[in-house]
């Protein structure tokens, strides 16, 4: 058996779609702190290993493209409103438009990620 290992911090559930299974938790020193890393293992000899590897790379590349919305900063909003109603209204309009654009972008990416998972499960 040709075993491959990977150390992951945080949630590792997405890796299970691509043939990874949980082995153990390891405490690792990171600067002055210790963090827990999950050790995952996968057999390289499975019949669709190359396919899983490519789909895994595509999936996590898409996941890295997700954008995160920063909510309206009340301090900036207050300053903009104190400078005049128009700058405050423009700031609020821009932030709500930004939120809608980020949600649309993330929904598109999530749809592609779900498609990859369906392909992997059916393969």
C-alpha positions, 0 to 999 in steps of 0.5 A: 500500500502506498499511503499519502498523508496530509496535515490540515488545520480546521475543518477537514470534511471537504477532504473526505470527498476526495478519498481522504480519511481521518487518522489522528490529531497532532499538536504542533507548535506554531510560534508561541502557541500550539495548534491542532492539526488533523492528519489525513491519509489516502491510498495512492493505489486506488483506481481513480487516484489521479482523477481524485487528485485533479478534482481536489485541486480544482475544488480547493482552487475554487474555494480559495476564490470565494470572497468575504463581505466586510459589513458597513463600518459604523464609524465610516458611515457616521463620518460620511453622514456628518460630512453630508447626507450624499456621501453617507448615502453613496457609502451605504449604496456602494456597500450594499451593492458590494454585498450583492456582488459578493453573494452572486460570485460566491453562489456561482463558485459554490455551484461549481464546487457542488458540481465537482463533488457530484462528479467525484461521487458518481465516478 
